Amino acid sequence: MIMAYSALELVPREIAGHPEVRKYAERRNKPPTKVILDKSYHYHAMSKLKDKENRGRPDIVFMFLAAALSSPLNLRGMLRVYVHTRDDLVIFVNPKMKPIRSYERFLGIMEQLFEEGRVPPDSEEPMLEIKNMNLRYLVKKVIGSEGIILMDPNAPLVSPKGVAEEAKELPVVVGGFPRGDFGLDAYKLAKRRYYIFPTILDHWLVADRIIASFEELAGIYQ
């Protein structure tokens, strides 16, 4: 499963000097450009950013990873998770990684990941690793799939179980941004486009419902 175009990034240089950002970075004892951009803390500073409505929401990734990594499907070794960001970075998530329960700890781990490239930095089997990579390369070359199932709120409605039944050969992609559309690559890669509810749900919740359907189909609880 892939969370794509996620609103996860470091504070960009153009707002690093904003008082709101500087004060937050000082409290974290880090340079302004080494902290994760978060609308909850940097709302006023972000007013000058392009596409500000779709940036600064690391909490979406936090909730997604917490749900995915703690799922029985993952505990049985049957789930692989990737996080693709709006800047075409891909986070490879080790299925053995324990869920991060604290949001503040999550921010710290993400900041370490962006700086070091992996967490733990010196591990031969890191829990997280980040690489420069677009969505197409991830799907085609790394996963080895011809396309994706895209969870698009504008698409026809299908039950989570219906999505899971069609996802045997195609990875499911959910959004990692608060509003708006996916990038062009996602639509080009989409072999199927579905949604599971008449109104828009939190992306992590969509992922959670589909994971639960995978568990049902796999007979995990039998």
C-alpha positions, -999 to 999 in steps of 0.1 A, spaced: 0 0 0 12 35 -9 4 68 6 11 92 -23 19 129 -26 21 131 12 23 165 29 55 156 46 86 178 42 111 199 60 105 237 65 115 253 32 141 280 32 117 307 20 100 307 54 128 296 76 133 331 89 97 337 99 94 343 137 69 315 141 93 290 126 124 303 144 106 302 178 94 266 171 129 255 159 145 270 190 122 251 212 131 219 194 168 229 196 172 225 158 179 248 128 147 260 112 153 240 80 158 208 99 123 206 114 92 191 98 68 216 83 35 214 103 5 237 98 -4 233 135 28 252 144 36 271 112 2 283 101 10 320 97 44 313 82 29 290 56 6 318 42 34 327 18 40 292 4 28 280 -29 1 252 -26 -1 260 11 -34 242 14 -18 209 6 14 212 27 24 208 63 2 179 73 26 152 87 -2 140 110 -18 123 80 13 101 75 15 96 113 -20 82 115 -15 61 84 16 44 97 1 39 132 -29 21 117 -9 1 91 19 -11 113 -3 -21 141 -27 -41 118 -29 -79 121 -22 -80 84 12 -64 90 19 -85 121 14 -115 100 40 -102 75 14 -97 47 16 -59 43 42 -36 27 39 1 31 55 30 13 51 67 18 56 89 -13 59 127 -7 49 157 -28 87 163 -34 92 128 -50 108 112 -20 99 77 -10 100 63 25 105 26 27 89 12 58 103 -20 74 73 -42 83 91 -51 116 89 -14 127 69 -8 159 41 17 155 51 52 167 25 62 193 36 97 202 32 124 175 61 144 189 83 114 187 71 108 151 82 143 142 116 137 157 120 104 138 110 120 105 135 148 110 162 123 117 152 104 86 153 135 64 188 143 77 204 109 79 186 90 51 177 61 74 166 53 109 185 41 128 213 58 108 239 30 111 217 0 109 220 -26 82 183 -33 85 168 2 90 132 6 101 129 36 77 148 46 47 142 76 23 152 78 -13 148 102 -42 121 85 -63 89 94 -81 57 74 -79 61 58 -113 95 44 -105 83 31 -72 54 13 -88 70 0 -120 106 -7 -109 106 -13 -71 72 -30 -67 71 -44 -102 35 -36 -109 20 -24 -142 -3 1 -124 -22 9 -92 -57 10 -77 -62 47 -69 -85 57 -41 -100 88 -57 -130 105 -41 -143 114 -75 -144 77 -86 -172 51 -86 -181 37 -52 -169 2 -43 -168 -15 -9 -135 -19 8 -138 -57 3 -144 -51 -34 -112 -30 -36 -92 -57 -17 -105 -84 -41 -91 -65 -71 -58 -57 -54 -40 -90 -57 -16 -77 -84 -20 -40 -81 -9 -18 -51 -36 4 -35 -27 41 -34 -43 65 -10 -36 102 -7 -13 118 19 -26 153 15 -56 172 31 -74 183 -1 -72 186 -38 -61 161 -65 -33 136 -69 -3 143 -91 -5 134 -128 16 102 -124 -11 87 -101 -38 91 -127 -16 78 -155 -7 47 -134 -43 40 -123 -57 8 -138 -87 12 -115 -101 42 -97 -125 37 -68 -137 52 -35 -154 35 -6 -178 62 8 -201 89 -7 -183 117 12 -146 122 17 -130 103 45 -96 108 62 -70 90 40 -56 69 68 -92 57 75 -97 46 39 -64 27 42 -75 11 75 -108 -1 60 -91 -17 30 -64 -33 52 -92 -48 73 -108 -62 42 -75 -77 32 -74 -94 66 -109 -108 61 -100 -122 26 -68 -137 40 -87 -155 68 -64 -140 94 -90 -144 122 -100 -180 114 
